[in-house]
Amino acid sequence: MKPGKIGGIYKVVLIVFAVNILMGGISFAGSGDDVNKVNINTATVKELTTLHGIGKKKAEAIVAYRSGNGEFSSIDDLQKVEGIGRKTFEKIRGYLTVEGG
């Protein structure tokens, strides 16, 4: 194969991938509407660490805050937890819920 040329099988894979994206079969991080959301009122430390920007210490702080203050009434209340700033919250807000727990 010449440099810069894409082989036949690679073209097919690329086309299938592009069609899947366009048809909504593959989605990337966005609003979080099509993903399983993390319930911040019931999530474990391990579950919370699946959120982008939430490591073990922040997850532990969320659980500790919840234990000391009761359930979050809205996802916006997560910003009351020390270490969860506006930037972090905005990155993960689409992946959060307080419902169904």
Chimera marker file (.cmm) of the C-alpha trace (Angstrom):
<marker_set name="trace">
<marker id="1" x="0.000" y="0.000" z="0.000" r="1" g="1" b="0" radius="0.5"/>
<marker id="2" x="1.300" y="3.429" z="-0.913" r="1" g="1" b="0" radius="0.5"/>
<marker id="3" x="1.911" y="5.937" z="1.881" r="1" g="1" b="0" radius="0.5"/>
<marker id="4" x="-1.112" y="8.171" z="2.410" r="1" g="1" b="0" radius="0.5"/>
<marker id="5" x="-3.526" y="5.658" z="0.860" r="1" g="1" b="0" radius="0.5"/>
<marker id="6" x="-6.234" y="3.975" z="2.899" r="1" g="1" b="0" radius="0.5"/>
<marker id="7" x="-6.801" y="0.281" z="2.185" r="1" g="1" b="0" radius="0.5"/>
<marker id="8" x="-10.212" y="-1.097" z="1.172" r="1" g="1" b="0" radius="0.5"/>
<marker id="9" x="-11.159" y="-2.599" z="4.532" r="1" g="1" b="0" radius="0.5"/>
<marker id="10" x="-10.175" y="0.587" z="6.330" r="1" g="1" b="0" radius="0.5"/>
<marker id="11" x="-12.385" y="2.625" z="4.014" r="1" g="1" b="0" radius="0.5"/>
<marker id="12" x="-15.337" y="0.359" z="4.805" r="1" g="1" b="0" radius="0.5"/>
<marker id="13" x="-14.729" y="0.624" z="8.545" r="1" g="1" b="0" radius="0.5"/>
<marker id="14" x="-14.415" y="4.393" z="8.294" r="1" g="1" b="0" radius="0.5"/>
<marker id="15" x="-17.629" y="4.685" z="6.275" r="1" g="1" b="0" radius="0.5"/>
<marker id="16" x="-19.570" y="2.435" z="8.696" r="1" g="1" b="0" radius="0.5"/>
<marker id="17" x="-18.249" y="4.452" z="11.628" r="1" g="1" b="0" radius="0.5"/>
<marker id="18" x="-19.238" y="7.757" z="9.992" r="1" g="1" b="0" radius="0.5"/>
<marker id="19" x="-22.724" y="6.490" z="9.115" r="1" g="1" b="0" radius="0.5"/>
<marker id="20" x="-23.227" y="5.266" z="12.696" r="1" g="1" b="0" radius="0.5"/>
<marker id="21" x="-22.295" y="8.666" z="14.060" r="1" g="1" b="0" radius="0.5"/>
<marker id="22" x="-24.608" y="10.441" z="11.634" r="1" g="1" b="0" radius="0.5"/>
<marker id="23" x="-27.501" y="8.079" z="12.378" r="1" g="1" b="0" radius="0.5"/>
<marker id="24" x="-27.054" y="8.433" z="16.133" r="1" g="1" b="0" radius="0.5"/>
<marker id="25" x="-25.789" y="4.898" z="16.680" r="1" g="1" b="0" radius="0.5"/>
<marker id="26" x="-22.589" y="6.167" z="18.231" r="1" g="1" b="0" radius="0.5"/>
<marker id="27" x="-22.574" y="9.136" z="20.536" r="1" g="1" b="0" radius="0.5"/>
<marker id="28" x="-19.843" y="11.017" z="22.263" r="1" g="1" b="0" radius="0.5"/>
<marker id="29" x="-19.914" y="12.877" z="25.570" r="1" g="1" b="0" radius="0.5"/>
<marker id="30" x="-22.399" y="15.668" z="25.310" r="1" g="1" b="0" radius="0.5"/>
<marker id="31" x="-25.518" y="16.496" z="27.229" r="1" g="1" b="0" radius="0.5"/>
<marker id="32" x="-25.728" y="13.060" z="28.812" r="1" g="1" b="0" radius="0.5"/>
<marker id="33" x="-29.304" y="12.504" z="27.601" r="1" g="1" b="0" radius="0.5"/>
<marker id="34" x="-28.493" y="9.087" z="26.118" r="1" g="1" b="0" radius="0.5"/>
<marker id="35" x="-26.363" y="7.739" z="28.945" r="1" g="1" b="0" radius="0.5"/>
<marker id="36" x="-27.016" y="6.069" z="32.250" r="1" g="1" b="0" radius="0.5"/>
<marker id="37" x="-26.938" y="8.843" z="34.782" r="1" g="1" b="0" radius="0.5"/>
<marker id="38" x="-25.287" y="8.647" z="38.176" r="1" g="1" b="0" radius="0.5"/>
<marker id="39" x="-27.703" y="9.246" z="41.047" r="1" g="1" b="0" radius="0.5"/>
<marker id="40" x="-25.742" y="11.459" z="43.429" r="1" g="1" b="0" radius="0.5"/>
<marker id="41" x="-28.071" y="10.476" z="46.281" r="1" g="1" b="0" radius="0.5"/>
<marker id="42" x="-27.300" y="6.766" z="46.056" r="1" g="1" b="0" radius="0.5"/>
<marker id="43" x="-23.989" y="6.417" z="44.191" r="1" g="1" b="0" radius="0.5"/>
<marker id="44" x="-21.021" y="4.754" z="45.827" r="1" g="1" b="0" radius="0.5"/>
<marker id="45" x="-17.528" y="6.221" z="45.741" r="1" g="1" b="0" radius="0.5"/>
<marker id="46" x="-16.689" y="3.786" z="42.938" r="1" g="1" b="0" radius="0.5"/>
<marker id="47" x="-19.715" y="4.857" z="40.882" r="1" g="1" b="0" radius="0.5"/>
<marker id="48" x="-18.953" y="8.544" z="41.391" r="1" g="1" b="0" radius="0.5"/>
<marker id="49" x="-15.392" y="8.095" z="40.154" r="1" g="1" b="0" radius="0.5"/>
<marker id="50" x="-16.775" y="7.107" z="36.736" r="1" g="1" b="0" radius="0.5"/>
<marker id="51" x="-17.622" y="10.790" z="36.247" r="1" g="1" b="0" radius="0.5"/>
<marker id="52" x="-15.017" y="12.875" z="34.389" r="1" g="1" b="0" radius="0.5"/>
<marker id="53" x="-13.039" y="14.958" z="36.858" r="1" g="1" b="0" radius="0.5"/>
<marker id="54" x="-14.239" y="13.083" z="39.952" r="1" g="1" b="0" radius="0.5"/>
<marker id="55" x="-11.459" y="11.154" z="41.600" r="1" g="1" b="0" radius="0.5"/>
<marker id="56" x="-11.543" y="9.169" z="44.812" r="1" g="1" b="0" radius="0.5"/>
<marker id="57" x="-11.143" y="12.193" z="47.098" r="1" g="1" b="0" radius="0.5"/>
<marker id="58" x="-13.944" y="14.190" z="45.466" r="1" g="1" b="0" radius="0.5"/>
<marker id="59" x="-16.175" y="11.116" z="45.420" r="1" g="1" b="0" radius="0.5"/>
<marker id="60" x="-15.515" y="10.576" z="49.120" r="1" g="1" b="0" radius="0.5"/>
<marker id="61" x="-16.318" y="14.244" z="49.767" r="1" g="1" b="0" radius="0.5"/>
<marker id="62" x="-19.657" y="13.842" z="47.940" r="1" g="1" b="0" radius="0.5"/>
<marker id="63" x="-20.590" y="10.779" z="50.003" r="1" g="1" b="0" radius="0.5"/>
<marker id="64" x="-19.489" y="12.493" z="53.233" r="1" g="1" b="0" radius="0.5"/>
<marker id="65" x="-21.511" y="15.613" z="52.396" r="1" g="1" b="0" radius="0.5"/>
<marker id="66" x="-24.555" y="13.495" z="51.619" r="1" g="1" b="0" radius="0.5"/>
<marker id="67" x="-24.142" y="11.561" z="54.881" r="1" g="1" b="0" radius="0.5"/>
<marker id="68" x="-23.873" y="14.745" z="56.917" r="1" g="1" b="0" radius="0.5"/>
<marker id="69" x="-26.508" y="16.839" z="55.151" r="1" g="1" b="0" radius="0.5"/>
<marker id="70" x="-29.002" y="14.377" z="53.715" r="1" g="1" b="0" radius="0.5"/>
<marker id="71" x="-29.969" y="13.840" z="50.110" r="1" g="1" b="0" radius="0.5"/>
<marker id="72" x="-29.334" y="16.416" z="47.418" r="1" g="1" b="0" radius="0.5"/>
<marker id="73" x="-32.603" y="18.033" z="46.346" r="1" g="1" b="0" radius="0.5"/>
<marker id="74" x="-31.206" y="18.896" z="42.900" r="1" g="1" b="0" radius="0.5"/>
<marker id="75" x="-28.047" y="18.215" z="40.966" r="1" g="1" b="0" radius="0.5"/>
<marker id="76" x="-27.079" y="21.870" z="41.425" r="1" g="1" b="0" radius="0.5"/>
<marker id="77" x="-26.633" y="21.155" z="45.145" r="1" g="1" b="0" radius="0.5"/>
<marker id="78" x="-23.548" y="19.135" z="44.253" r="1" g="1" b="0" radius="0.5"/>
<marker id="79" x="-21.687" y="22.442" z="44.015" r="1" g="1" b="0" radius="0.5"/>
<marker id="80" x="-22.055" y="22.794" z="47.786" r="1" g="1" b="0" radius="0.5"/>
<marker id="81" x="-19.513" y="19.998" z="48.179" r="1" g="1" b="0" radius="0.5"/>
<marker id="82" x="-16.008" y="21.273" z="48.764" r="1" g="1" b="0" radius="0.5"/>
<marker id="83" x="-13.881" y="20.601" z="45.694" r="1" g="1" b="0" radius="0.5"/>
<marker id="84" x="-16.768" y="20.623" z="43.211" r="1" g="1" b="0" radius="0.5"/>
<marker id="85" x="-16.460" y="23.915" z="41.399" r="1" g="1" b="0" radius="0.5"/>
<marker id="86" x="-18.421" y="25.382" z="38.522" r="1" g="1" b="0" radius="0.5"/>
<marker id="87" x="-16.082" y="23.961" z="35.845" r="1" g="1" b="0" radius="0.5"/>
<marker id="88" x="-16.227" y="20.420" z="37.184" r="1" g="1" b="0" radius="0.5"/>
<marker id="89" x="-19.969" y="20.632" z="37.658" r="1" g="1" b="0" radius="0.5"/>
<marker id="90" x="-20.565" y="21.890" z="34.115" r="1" g="1" b="0" radius="0.5"/>
<marker id="91" x="-18.538" y="18.978" z="32.693" r="1" g="1" b="0" radius="0.5"/>
<marker id="92" x="-20.613" y="16.347" z="34.487" r="1" g="1" b="0" radius="0.5"/>
<marker id="93" x="-24.077" y="17.894" z="34.917" r="1" g="1" b="0" radius="0.5"/>
<marker id="94" x="-25.540" y="15.936" z="31.987" r="1" g="1" b="0" radius="0.5"/>
<marker id="95" x="-24.527" y="12.691" z="33.656" r="1" g="1" b="0" radius="0.5"/>
<marker id="96" x="-26.152" y="13.398" z="37.026" r="1" g="1" b="0" radius="0.5"/>
<marker id="97" x="-29.552" y="12.758" z="38.541" r="1" g="1" b="0" radius="0.5"/>
<marker id="98" x="-31.210" y="12.823" z="41.948" r="1" g="1" b="0" radius="0.5"/>
<marker id="99" x="-34.220" y="10.821" z="40.767" r="1" g="1" b="0" radius="0.5"/>
<marker id="100" x="-34.957" y="7.131" z="40.914" r="1" g="1" b="0" radius="0.5"/>
<marker id="101" x="-33.031" y="6.432" z="44.094" r="1" g="1" b="0" radius="0.5"/>
<link id1="1" id2="2" r="1" g="1" b="0" radius="0.2"/>
<link id1="2" id2="3" r="1" g="1" b="0" radius="0.2"/>
<link id1="3" id2="4" r="1" g="1" b="0" radius="0.2"/>
<link id1="4" id2="5" r="1" g="1" b="0" radius="0.2"/>
<link id1="5" id2="6" r="1" g="1" b="0" radius="0.2"/>
<link id1="6" id2="7" r="1" g="1" b="0" radius="0.2"/>
<link id1="7" id2="8" r="1" g="1" b="0" radius="0.2"/>
<link id1="8" id2="9" r="1" g="1" b="0" radius="0.2"/>
<link id1="9" id2="10" r="1" g="1" b="0" radius="0.2"/>
<link id1="10" id2="11" r="1" g="1" b="0" radius="0.2"/>
<link id1="11" id2="12" r="1" g="1" b="0" radius="0.2"/>
<link id1="12" id2="13" r="1" g="1" b="0" radius="0.2"/>
<link id1="13" id2="14" r="1" g="1" b="0" radius="0.2"/>
<link id1="14" id2="15" r="1" g="1" b="0" radius="0.2"/>
<link id1="15" id2="16" r="1" g="1" b="0" radius="0.2"/>
<link id1="16" id2="17" r="1" g="1" b="0" radius="0.2"/>
<link id1="17" id2="18" r="1" g="1" b="0" radius="0.2"/>
<link id1="18" id2="19" r="1" g="1" b="0" radius="0.2"/>
<link id1="19" id2="20" r="1" g="1" b="0" radius="0.2"/>
<link id1="20" id2="21" r="1" g="1" b="0" radius="0.2"/>
<link id1="21" id2="22" r="1" g="1" b="0" radius="0.2"/>
<link id1="22" id2="23" r="1" g="1" b="0" radius="0.2"/>
<link id1="23" id2="24" r="1" g="1" b="0" radius="0.2"/>
<link id1="24" id2="25" r="1" g="1" b="0" radius="0.2"/>
<link id1="25" id2="26" r="1" g="1" b="0" radius="0.2"/>
<link id1="26" id2="27" r="1" g="1" b="0" radius="0.2"/>
<link id1="27" id2="28" r="1" g="1" b="0" radius="0.2"/>
<link id1="28" id2="29" r="1" g="1" b="0" radius="0.2"/>
<link id1="29" id2="30" r="1" g="1" b="0" radius="0.2"/>
<link id1="30" id2="31" r="1" g="1" b="0" radius="0.2"/>
<link id1="31" id2="32" r="1" g="1" b="0" radius="0.2"/>
<link id1="32" id2="33" r="1" g="1" b="0" radius="0.2"/>
<link id1="33" id2="34" r="1" g="1" b="0" radius="0.2"/>
<link id1="34" id2="35" r="1" g="1" b="0" radius="0.2"/>
<link id1="35" id2="36" r="1" g="1" b="0" radius="0.2"/>
<link id1="36" id2="37" r="1" g="1" b="0" radius="0.2"/>
<link id1="37" id2="38" r="1" g="1" b="0" radius="0.2"/>
<link id1="38" id2="39" r="1" g="1" b="0" radius="0.2"/>
<link id1="39" id2="40" r="1" g="1" b="0" radius="0.2"/>
<link id1="40" id2="41" r="1" g="1" b="0" radius="0.2"/>
<link id1="41" id2="42" r="1" g="1" b="0" radius="0.2"/>
<link id1="42" id2="43" r="1" g="1" b="0" radius="0.2"/>
<link id1="43" id2="44" r="1" g="1" b="0" radius="0.2"/>
<link id1="44" id2="45" r="1" g="1" b="0" radius="0.2"/>
<link id1="45" id2="46" r="1" g="1" b="0" radius="0.2"/>
<link id1="46" id2="47" r="1" g="1" b="0" radius="0.2"/>
<link id1="47" id2="48" r="1" g="1" b="0" radius="0.2"/>
<link id1="48" id2="49" r="1" g="1" b="0" radius="0.2"/>
<link id1="49" id2="50" r="1" g="1" b="0" radius="0.2"/>
<link id1="50" id2="51" r="1" g="1" b="0" radius="0.2"/>
<link id1="51" id2="52" r="1" g="1" b="0" radius="0.2"/>
<link id1="52" id2="53" r="1" g="1" b="0" radius="0.2"/>
<link id1="53" id2="54" r="1" g="1" b="0" radius="0.2"/>
<link id1="54" id2="55" r="1" g="1" b="0" radius="0.2"/>
<link id1="55" id2="56" r="1" g="1" b="0" radius="0.2"/>
<link id1="56" id2="57" r="1" g="1" b="0" radius="0.2"/>
<link id1="57" id2="58" r="1" g="1" b="0" radius="0.2"/>
<link id1="58" id2="59" r="1" g="1" b="0" radius="0.2"/>
<link id1="59" id2="60" r="1" g="1" b="0" radius="0.2"/>
<link id1="60" id2="61" r="1" g="1" b="0" radius="0.2"/>
<link id1="61" id2="62" r="1" g="1" b="0" radius="0.2"/>
<link id1="62" id2="63" r="1" g="1" b="0" radius="0.2"/>
<link id1="63" id2="64" r="1" g="1" b="0" radius="0.2"/>
<link id1="64" id2="65" r="1" g="1" b="0" radius="0.2"/>
<link id1="65" id2="66" r="1" g="1" b="0" radius="0.2"/>
<link id1="66" id2="67" r="1" g="1" b="0" radius="0.2"/>
<link id1="67" id2="68" r="1" g="1" b="0" radius="0.2"/>
<link id1="68" id2="69" r="1" g="1" b="0" radius="0.2"/>
<link id1="69" id2="70" r="1" g="1" b="0" radius="0.2"/>
<link id1="70" id2="71" r="1" g="1" b="0" radius="0.2"/>
<link id1="71" id2="72" r="1" g="1" b="0" radius="0.2"/>
<link id1="72" id2="73" r="1" g="1" b="0" radius="0.2"/>
<link id1="73" id2="74" r="1" g="1" b="0" radius="0.2"/>
<link id1="74" id2="75" r="1" g="1" b="0" radius="0.2"/>
<link id1="75" id2="76" r="1" g="1" b="0" radius="0.2"/>
<link id1="76" id2="77" r="1" g="1" b="0" radius="0.2"/>
<link id1="77" id2="78" r="1" g="1" b="0" radius="0.2"/>
<link id1="78" id2="79" r="1" g="1" b="0" radius="0.2"/>
<link id1="79" id2="80" r="1" g="1" b="0" radius="0.2"/>
<link id1="80" id2="81" r="1" g="1" b="0" radius="0.2"/>
<link id1="81" id2="82" r="1" g="1" b="0" radius="0.2"/>
<link id1="82" id2="83" r="1" g="1" b="0" radius="0.2"/>
<link id1="83" id2="84" r="1" g="1" b="0" radius="0.2"/>
<link id1="84" id2="85" r="1" g="1" b="0" radius="0.2"/>
<link id1="85" id2="86" r="1" g="1" b="0" radius="0.2"/>
<link id1="86" id2="87" r="1" g="1" b="0" radius="0.2"/>
<link id1="87" id2="88" r="1" g="1" b="0" radius="0.2"/>
<link id1="88" id2="89" r="1" g="1" b="0" radius="0.2"/>
<link id1="89" id2="90" r="1" g="1" b="0" radius="0.2"/>
<link id1="90" id2="91" r="1" g="1" b="0" radius="0.2"/>
<link id1="91" id2="92" r="1" g="1" b="0" radius="0.2"/>
<link id1="92" id2="93" r="1" g="1" b="0" radius="0.2"/>
<link id1="93" id2="94" r="1" g="1" b="0" radius="0.2"/>
<link id1="94" id2="95" r="1" g="1" b="0" radius="0.2"/>
<link id1="95" id2="96" r="1" g="1" b="0" radius="0.2"/>
<link id1="96" id2="97" r="1" g="1" b="0" radius="0.2"/>
<link id1="97" id2="98" r="1" g="1" b="0" radius="0.2"/>
<link id1="98" id2="99" r="1" g="1" b="0" radius="0.2"/>
<link id1="99" id2="100" r="1" g="1" b="0" radius="0.2"/>
<link id1="100" id2="101" r="1" g="1" b="0" radius="0.2"/>
</marker_set>
